[in-house]
Amino acid sequence: MVKQNPNEASVRVAMLEDADAIARIYNHYVTKTVVTFEEEAISSSEIRQRIQKVQSSLIWYVAELIRSEEHTS
């Protein structure tokens, strides 16, 4: 059996359903650091709107951890 690295990730195009997770991750940096230009947390509906707005001309990517059966138990 091949052991999979528990930190492996795949990159894919973002979907509107990703907005909640994106907002949670992004808002950590908004509220705890100075690395964004945002001053207040962003709602998941705002993230959905941003994804929709750029998808006609740009690609919004997300990275997702790959969890094997061995690492999820």
N, C-alpha and C positions, 0 to 999 in steps of 0.2 A: 504494500500500500504506500502511495506517495503522500508524504506529510505536506500539508499546505501551510504556508506562512499565515499566522493568525492576523497579520497586519496587511494582507494583500487587499488591494482595492481595484474596482473597475470604474472607468469614467464613462458617463453616458450623458445624453442630452436631458436637461431638466424638464420635468413635467409640472403642470400646475399642482398636482398632488404633492409635490415636494416642498411647497411653500411653507408649511408649518415647520418642517425640519430646518429649512434654510433660515427662516426667521429666528428660530431658537439659537442656531449656531452664530448667525450674524449679530444678533442682539447681545451676545456675550461680549463681542468686540466693541460694539457701540457703547455699552454701559460700563465696561471694565478697562478699556484701553483708549488710546488716542490715535489709533491707526485708521479710523474712518472719518469722514466728514460729517457723519450724522451726529446729532446731539441728543436725540431721544430714540428709544426703542421703536422698531418698525413692526407693524402688524403683518400677519401672514397674508391678509388680503392685499396689503400694499406690495408685498413680495410677488404675489400672483399677478398683480397689475404690471409690475416691472418686467416679469418674465414675458407676459403677453406682448408688451410694448416692443421689446427688442427681438422677439422671435421672428418677426417678418424680415429682418435684415441681418441679424447676428445669431450666434448659437450660445446658449447659456448652458454650461456644463456643470454636472455634479459628480462627486466621487462617492462611491459607496463601498463600504467594507464588505469583503467576501467572507462569509462565515461558512466554514465546512461543518459537517455533522460532528466531527471530532472536537471542534473548538466551541460548540454551542452547548455542550452538556456540562 
